[in-house]
Amino acid sequence: MEIAVDASKMAGQILREMLESASSRMKAPKDLVTDADLAAQAAIEKRILSEFPTHFFLGEESATTQESWDVLSREEFCWVVDPLDGTVNYVHRLPSFAVSIALMQKNRCVLGVVLDPMAGELFTAVEGKGAHLNGMPIRASSVICLEEAMVAVSFPPQVHRESIEIQQFIEVLLASQSVRRLGSAALNLCYVASGRLDAYWANSLKPWDVAAGALIAQEATAKLTDLAGHPFDVWNGEVLAASTSSLWQELQCTLKNASEGKQFN
């Protein structure tokens, strides 16, 4: 944890220093990368591997394939890192982005660190030891019904008019107190963990987006699964997180009905 926190703060300092000057390019339509991403990831990788040279490292800006994830998921120790979660926000100088660092042990996340460098907020968790914000324990909210819930969603960069995410968004918007699209999966999960959000869902994420935040949310007593209700798997791209089992059940039902084209009264 000490090394992970140190690495996150080094990366956070880089992101702060480069906020006004970082150049960006498109990796794919609506999918940006900046030289700040690259510099932050290099700093994290150097710091971690200097201490743990036998560990594996998977970063968003690494040249990896889906097939390589299958190999990494079986390794004894693998660090899964997003040096800048919320790149579009960063490019527009919207102060809602984060550094996300997770340690996987044979396909199980055992440590998570998410740093919001602009707010100075450090979310941390170790498996079985609870979740913390700047060293203080945090816990998910007690909201049990969707009409009282503030919910967040992430859309993939290539979302289109017919995407199932759009129908899901409409149905949850109508059923919930409000829906937010904040731009950082890692922070969304941390906000569920700390009670700022009551639920969050996404259909198409990468492991580095959610590994650390998912552990933090789970350790804060939130319920996490995939959209079908199966156990959460950091590698499959889906997440449904809710502060309570009752809220999870209602949101999961709403998403399922939206996916099947059913309308609510």
Beta strands, then each sheet from edge to edge (+ up, - down):
strand 1: 24-28
strand 2: 31-34
strand 3: 56-59
strand 4: 78-85
strand 5: 98-105
strand 6: 108-116
strand 7: 121-126
strand 8: 131-133
strand 9: 136-138
strand 10: 150-154
strand 11: 178-180
strand 12: 199-202
strand 13: 223-225
strand 14: 239-242
sheet 1: 1+ 2-
sheet 2: 3+ 4+ 5- 6+ 7- 8+ 9-
sheet 3: 11+ 10+ 12+ 14- 13+
end
